[in-house]
C-alpha cells in the first residue's frame, strides 16, 4: 500500500508564519513546525500542511459488549465493533491505556490501512449491533471517525463515542451530530486536577458534555476515582450540582476504581470510597449510578 493511503489531509487547521500550522482540533491549538507533530503525536506538519497519520490505521480492533464502553442504558446486552488508533491529546499521569495513547506508528507492528467502508463491513460480518470509536481518544482520528460514522449511519448501525471530550466546538460540531451515544470521561471536577493530572483544562470537557446533551444524544459520564485527588465528597457534590443544573438526574454516572498505571503509582482506590460516592449520589436523587473496576 503506497504512503498516500496512510497520510490523510487533516481538517481544522490554518497556516501560520514560517511554514508552521495551527491545529484547531482540540483546545491545545498546537502550533506545529514543519516536520513536527502536535501534542497528540498523530497530526504532522508536512511542508506547511497538516496531515492525520492515524487515518485508516487502527491498532486495536475488537468486538466488545456495549457495557464495556461503559454504557449501561444504551442497547444493553448487545455487542459493539470497537476500534482505536495511537495518539491522545491529554497527558494523564494515570493513563490506563498508555500503550495506545502514547504509542507510535514508528514502533514495530503491522498497521495495515483499513478503509472506512471496511470497518462497516467488518462490523456487519461479525454481526455487531453498533460501531464504537474507543480505546484511545477518538478526537485525534476525528477525520476517520467522521467518514466511518457517515457510512455506519447509511448502514443503520448506531455509532458510539468513548471520549475525553477535549475537542474544539468547531470539530465537535462536525463529529457530534453523527454520534448516537457517548461516554465522556470527566476526569475530576476541578481545574486544578485537570491542570496537574491531565495537562489540560476542565471547561472544554464540560462544554462537550453540554453539546452532546443539547443535541439530544444518549450520554453517560465516567470518572476514574483517584485517592486524595478527586475522591472527596465535596468535589462529588460540586459535580452533582453541575449535572443537575446543566443536564438532569437521569444521566447515567459511572465511577471507576483507579489502579496504578503509567506514571502514577498511588495505591488503588478502596472499594469503600466508591460505595460512599454511590450512597451520596443516590441520597441526592441520582439513581443511575454505576461502579466499575471493583
Order of alpha helices (4+ residues) and beta strands (2+ residues): beta-beta-beta-beta-beta-beta-beta-beta-alpha-alpha-beta-alpha-beta-alpha-beta-alpha-beta-alpha-beta-alpha-beta
